């Protein structure tokens, strides 16, 4: 799945009447039934002129936010317990009191995290309580969703990575067009804050308190790194819950430029793809991208630019498309294989260190990937790998490749080697340990999608 992606973005309601995190209330008429003890109920509509900042200390808003997170299916049990405890303790109160008193927001911590092929990514995080408040605020920012550009699919109500791909695949004769895919170099952390604030002034013209808070947050220009203060531009701070919304807004001129020209186009955060009628139009599009990014103080990540001639495979948001065939992208497979390989090596070391049986170690690895691929909680809402990829795939080719790789690595857990002749554990024995083939599960889904999506597997 794309980083920080919302599988089904759900905007906050404009009416609240929940008594708290544990309140038992009734869903409003016409609202889809939701699992769990707490559901939203109808109440007087929140005045649209009110600032979203006024909602940050409302228990009923926090209760609605918790239910949203449950419905979305991205909330791990541990995170759900922590959020419930946070709400029950009204732990937001010191943060919202400090905001109301115009006190400086805490300094974020800057750190590096590993990416594919050993590269690093800079991310920022605030203290836990402040981070939770920013997550609520990010949800409330869906109020301004209709002010975002049409070509942008990231972190929006009714938009998603799936929707972007489906919209592109509906374009007539797409396979006969020239494809240009790019992403923006270090996008989130490179956005010029002052220029962004000029854009936000127009977008948030009717919410002055929110604009003032964002101004103070974005212009602080200080962070903690390795225990010391570091001064300098931070952009919109990748890792900050508000950064996706801010990143959406900042490249609106790019979206508008291509949508108004009628060029098939989609952007998911900093991933951009477009399809041109001719090599001449493609050349013009490349020049226009460079011009807009230069005006915005940004640049193309040249290492990730991909051109595809008509009929060639193009990749976007984890998928590879050749004609009307949709498969897993090369990067998706590399990432998944990397996780499988690292887990196999870790479990082999654990097996040797603990003098555990090979059967026990292989069964543990199978449980890990069954949970990743398929397992949902009792609500049936949890977003799994299969539920993300299966609906878009039209072939099982890459799934066969992943199945084969996982079986090899399972055998390496037992033997500690990766030779081609390493087949001491049969396929039937792996099945007895709980191994489930992605190919088999995919065709189960294809046969009965609705039943598969609603079944705890």
C-alpha positions in Angstrom: 0.0 0.0 0.0 1.2 3.5 -0.5 2.8 5.1 2.5 0.3 6.9 4.8 -2.6 5.9 2.4 -6.3 6.1 3.5 -8.0 3.1 2.0 -11.4 4.7 2.5 -11.2 8.3 3.6 -14.2 9.2 5.7 -14.9 12.8 6.5 -15.9 14.0 10.0 -19.7 14.5 10.4 -20.9 18.0 11.1 -23.1 16.8 14.0 -22.0 15.1 17.2 -23.9 13.9 20.3 -21.8 11.1 21.7 -21.2 11.3 25.4 -17.7 9.9 25.3 -15.4 7.2 24.2 -17.5 4.4 25.8 -20.9 5.9 25.1 -23.6 3.6 23.6 -25.4 5.7 21.0 -27.3 5.0 17.8 -26.2 5.6 14.3 -28.1 8.3 12.3 -30.7 7.3 9.8 -29.2 6.4 6.5 -25.7 5.9 7.9 -24.1 2.5 7.3 -24.2 0.2 10.3 -20.9 0.2 12.0 -19.4 -2.4 14.4 -18.6 -1.7 18.0 -20.4 -0.3 21.0 -20.3 3.3 20.0 -21.9 4.9 16.9 -22.7 8.4 15.9 -26.1 9.8 16.4 -27.9 12.7 14.9 -27.8 16.1 16.6 -27.9 19.8 15.8 -25.5 20.6 12.9 -22.2 22.3 13.9 -22.2 25.9 12.6 -20.0 25.9 9.5 -18.6 29.3 10.5 -17.0 27.7 13.6 -13.3 27.0 13.5 -12.2 23.4 13.6 -9.9 24.5 16.3 -12.9 24.8 18.6 -13.6 21.1 18.2 -10.3 19.8 19.5 -11.4 19.7 23.2 -14.9 18.2 22.6 -15.3 14.7 24.0 -18.0 13.9 21.5 -15.7 14.8 18.6 -13.0 12.5 20.0 -15.6 9.7 20.3 -16.6 10.3 16.7 -12.9 10.2 15.7 -12.4 6.8 17.5 -15.3 5.4 15.6 -14.0 6.7 12.3 -10.7 5.0 13.0 -12.5 1.7 13.8 -14.6 1.9 10.7 -11.5 2.7 8.5 -9.9 -0.6 9.5 -6.4 0.8 10.0 -6.5 0.7 13.8 -4.4 -2.0 15.4 -5.7 -3.4 18.7 -2.8 -1.9 20.6 -3.3 1.5 19.0 -7.1 1.3 19.7 -6.4 0.6 23.4 -4.1 3.5 23.6 -6.5 5.9 21.9 -9.4 4.8 24.2 -7.2 5.3 27.2 -6.2 8.8 25.8 -9.8 9.7 25.3 -11.1 8.3 28.7 -8.4 10.3 30.5 -9.2 13.5 28.5 -5.4 13.6 27.8 -5.9 16.1 25.0 -6.9 18.8 27.5 -3.4 20.1 28.4 -2.6 20.3 24.7 -5.8 22.1 23.7 -5.5 24.4 26.7 -2.0 25.4 25.6 -3.2 26.0 22.0 -6.0 28.2 23.3 -3.5 30.2 25.4 -1.3 30.8 22.3 1.6 28.9 23.9 4.3 27.6 21.5 3.7 24.1 20.2 6.4 21.6 21.3 9.4 21.1 19.2 9.3 18.0 17.0 11.9 15.3 16.9 13.6 14.6 13.6 14.9 11.1 12.8 15.9 9.0 9.9 14.1 5.8 8.9 15.2 3.1 6.5 13.8 2.8 3.0 14.2 0.3 0.2 17.7 -0.3 -1.0 19.3 1.2 2.1 18.2 4.8 1.5 17.0 7.0 4.4 13.9 9.2 4.9 13.6 12.1 7.2 10.5 12.1 9.4 9.3 14.3 12.3 7.2 13.4 15.3 5.7 15.4 18.2 5.2 14.2 21.7 2.5 11.6 22.0 -0.3 13.8 23.3 0.4 16.5 20.7 0.6 13.9 18.0 -2.9 12.5 18.9 -4.3 16.0 18.8 -2.8 16.6 15.4 -4.3 13.3 14.1 -7.7 14.5 15.2 -7.1 17.9 13.5 -6.1 16.1 10.3 -9.4 14.3 10.3 -11.3 17.5 10.8 -9.5 19.0 7.8 -11.7 16.8 5.6 -14.1 19.7 6.0 -12.1 21.5 3.3 -11.9 18.5 1.0 -14.0 20.2 -1.7 -11.4 23.0 -1.9 -8.7 20.5 -3.1 -7.9 19.9 -6.8 -9.7 17.3 -8.9 -6.6 15.5 -10.0 -5.4 14.8 -6.5 -6.4 11.4 -5.0 -4.4 11.3 -1.7 -6.1 11.5 1.7 -9.4 12.7 0.5 -13.1 11.7 0.9 -14.2 9.5 -2.0 -10.7 9.4 -3.4 -8.0 6.7 -3.0 -5.2 4.9 -4.8 -7.7 2.4 -6.1 -9.9 5.2 -7.4 -6.9 6.9 -9.2 -6.0 3.6 -10.9 -9.7 2.9 -11.9 -10.2 6.4 -13.3 -7.0 6.0 -15.4 -8.0 2.6 -16.7 -11.4 4.0 -17.8 -9.6 6.4 -20.2 -10.3 5.3 -23.8 -7.2 4.0 -25.7 -5.0 4.6 -22.7 -2.6 1.9 -23.9 -2.0 4.0 -27.1 -0.7 7.0 -25.2 2.8 8.0 -24.0 3.1 7.7 -20.2 5.2 10.0 -18.0 5.6 9.1 -14.3 7.5 11.1 -11.8 7.8 12.0 -8.1 8.9 15.1 -6.4 12.3 15.1 -4.7 11.9 15.0 -0.9 8.5 16.6 -1.4 7.1 17.0 2.1 10.3 18.4 3.7 11.1 20.7 0.8 7.9 22.7 0.6 8.6 26.4 1.2 6.5 27.2 4.2 5.9 30.9 3.4 4.7 30.1 -0.1 2.4 27.4 1.2 0.9 29.8 3.7 0.0 32.1 0.9 -2.0 29.2 -0.6 -3.5 28.3 2.7 -4.7 31.9 3.2 -7.1 31.4 0.3 -8.1 27.9 1.1 -8.7 28.6 4.8 -10.1 32.1 4.4 -13.1 31.4 6.6 -11.1 29.7 9.5 -8.7 32.3 10.9 -7.9 30.4 14.1 -6.8 27.4 12.1 -4.8 29.5 9.7 -3.0 31.2 12.7 -2.2 27.8 14.3 -0.8 26.4 11.0 1.3 29.6 10.5 2.9 29.2 14.0 3.4 25.5 13.4 5.0 25.8 10.0 7.3 28.8 10.7 8.8 27.5 14.0 11.9 26.3 12.0 13.4 24.3 14.8 13.5 20.6 15.7 15.4 18.2 18.0 17.9 15.8 16.4 20.3 13.6 18.3 19.4 15.5 21.5 20.2 19.0 20.3 18.2 21.8 18.7 18.6 22.2 15.0 17.4 25.3 13.2 16.2 25.5 9.6 13.4 24.9 7.2 11.3 21.8 7.9 8.7 22.0 5.1 5.4 20.3 6.1 7.4 17.7 8.1 6.9 14.2 6.8 5.4 12.1 9.6 3.3 15.0 10.9 -0.4 14.1 10.7 -1.2 17.4 9.0 1.5 17.0 6.2 -0.7 15.0 3.7 -3.4 17.8 3.7 -0.8 20.5 3.3 1.0 18.5 0.6 -2.2 18.1 -1.3 -2.8 21.9 -1.3 0.6 22.9 -2.3 0.7 21.1 -5.7 -2.8 22.2 -6.7 -1.4 24.4 -9.5 0.1 21.2 -11.0 -3.2 19.3 -10.8 -5.2 22.2 -12.2 -2.7 22.7 -15.1 -3.1 19.2 -16.4 -6.8 18.6 -15.6 -7.8 21.8 -17.4 -5.8 20.7 -20.5 -7.7 17.4 -20.6 -4.6 15.3 -20.1 -5.3 12.0 -18.3 -3.6 12.7 -15.0 -3.5 11.5 -11.4 -1.5 12.6 -8.3 -1.2 10.7 -5.0 0.8 13.0 -2.8 4.1 13.3 -4.6 3.5 10.4 -7.1 2.4 11.9 -10.4 1.4 10.1 -13.6 0.0 11.4 -16.9 -0.7 10.1 -20.4 -0.1 12.1 -23.6 -1.5 11.8 -27.1 1.8 12.3 -28.9 5.5 12.6 -28.3 5.1 16.4 -28.8 2.5 16.7 -26.1 4.7 14.6 -23.8 7.6 16.9 -24.4 5.4 19.9 -23.5 4.1 18.1 -20.4 7.7 17.5 -19.2 8.5 21.2 -19.7 5.4 22.2 -17.9 6.1 20.0 -14.9 9.6 21.4 -14.6 8.2 25.0 -14.9 5.6 24.5 -12.2 7.9 22.7 -9.8 10.5 25.4 -10.3 8.0 28.1 -9.5 7.0 26.2 -6.4 10.6 25.8 -5.2 10.6 22.0 -5.9 12.3 19.6 -8.3 11.7 16.3 -9.9 13.4 13.2 -8.5 15.3 12.3 -11.6 16.0 8.8 -10.3 12.3 8.0 -10.3 11.3 9.4 -13.7 9.8 6.7 -15.9 8.6 7.0 -19.5 6.6 4.3 -21.2 5.7 4.2 -24.9 2.3 3.1 -26.0 1.7 -0.6 -25.2 4.5 -0.7 -22.6 4.1 -1.5 -18.9 3.6 1.5 -16.6 3.6 1.4 -12.8 1.7 3.5 -10.3 0.9 3.2 -6.6 2.1 -0.4 -6.2 0.5 -1.8 -9.4 1.9 -2.5 -12.9 -0.4 -2.2 -15.9 0.2 -3.7 -19.3 -2.7 -3.1 -21.6 -5.7 -4.2 -19.6 -3.7 -6.5 -17.3 -3.1 -5.2 -13.7 -0.4 -6.9 -11.7 1.9 -6.1 -8.7 4.6 -3.6 -9.5 8.3 -4.4 -9.3 8.8 -2.3 -6.2 5.8 -3.9 -4.4 7.3 -7.3 -5.0 10.8 -6.2 -3.9 9.4 -4.7 -0.6 7.4 -7.8 0.2 10.3 -10.2 -0.6 12.5 -8.1 1.6 10.1 -8.5 4.5 9.9 -12.2 3.9 13.7 -12.6 3.7 14.3 -10.6 6.9 11.7 -12.5 8.9 13.1 -15.9 7.7 16.6 -15.0 8.7 15.5 -13.7 12.1 13.4 -16.8 12.8 16.3 -19.1 11.8 18.6 -17.2 14.2 15.9 -17.5 16.9 15.5 -21.2 16.3 19.2 -21.8 16.7 19.6 -19.6 19.7 16.6 -21.1 21.5 17.2 -24.7 20.3 13.7 -24.7 19.0 12.3 -27.1 16.4 12.2 -26.2 12.7 8.5 -26.9 12.8 7.9 -24.4 15.5 9.9 -21.7 13.7 8.2 -22.3 10.3 4.8 -22.3 11.9 5.7 -18.9 13.5 6.6 -17.5 10.2 3.5 -18.8 8.5 1.4 -17.1 11.2 3.2 -13.8 10.6 2.4 -13.7 6.9 -1.1 -15.2 7.2 -1.8 -12.3 9.6 -0.3 -9.8 7.2 -2.0 -11.1 4.1 -5.4 -12.2 5.3 -6.3 -11.8 9.0 -9.0 -9.4 10.0 -10.5 -8.7 13.4 -13.9 -9.5 14.6 -15.4 -6.4 13.0 -14.2 -7.6 9.6 -13.0 -4.0 8.8 -9.3 -4.4 9.1 -7.4 -3.6 6.0 -5.1 -6.5 5.0 -2.6 -6.9 2.1 -5.0 -9.1 0.3 -7.9 -6.7 0.7 -5.8 -3.9 -0.7 -4.3 -5.7 -3.7 -6.8 -8.4 -4.7 -9.6 -6.0 -5.9 -7.4 -4.4 -8.5 -5.4 -7.4 -9.8 -6.4 -9.1 -13.0 -3.7 -11.8 -13.0 -2.1 -14.1 -10.5 1.3 -14.1 -12.2 3.1 -12.1 -9.4 1.2 -13.9 -6.7 2.7 -17.2 -8.0 6.1 -15.6 -7.7 5.5 -14.5 -4.1 4.1 -17.9 -3.2 7.2 -19.6 -4.6 9.5 -17.1 -2.8 7.7 -17.5 0.5 8.0 -21.3 0.3 11.7 -21.1 -0.4 12.3 -18.8 2.6 10.1 -21.0 4.8 12.4 -24.0 4.0 15.4 -21.8 4.7 14.1 -21.2 8.2 14.5 -24.9 8.8 17.8 -25.5 6.9 19.5 -22.1 7.1 20.5 -22.2 3.4 18.9 -20.9 0.1 20.2 -23.5 -2.5 17.8 -24.3 -5.3 17.8 -27.9 -4.1 16.6 -27.0 -0.7 13.3 -28.9 -0.7 13.5 -31.0 2.4 10.1 -29.7 3.5 7.4 -30.6 1.1 4.5 -28.3 0.0 2.0 -30.6 1.7 4.0 -30.3 5.0 3.9 -26.5 4.7 0.1 -26.6 4.2 -0.2 -28.8 7.3 1.7 -26.0 9.2 -0.9 -23.5 8.0 0.6 -22.1 4.8 -2.0 -20.5 2.5 -1.3 -19.8 -1.1 -1.9 -16.2 -2.3 -2.9 -17.6 -5.7 -5.6 -19.8 -4.0 -6.9 -17.0 -1.9 -6.9 -14.6 -4.9 -9.2 -17.0 -6.9 -11.4 -17.4 -3.8 -11.8 -13.6 -3.8 -12.4 -13.5 -7.6 -15.1 -16.2 -7.3 -17.0 -14.3 -4.6 -15.7 -10.8 -3.8 -18.5 -9.7 -1.4 -18.3 -13.0 0.5 -14.6 -12.9 0.8 -14.5 -9.2 2.0 -17.1 -9.9 4.7 -15.5 -13.1 6.0 -13.1 -13.4 8.9 -10.3 -15.4 7.3 
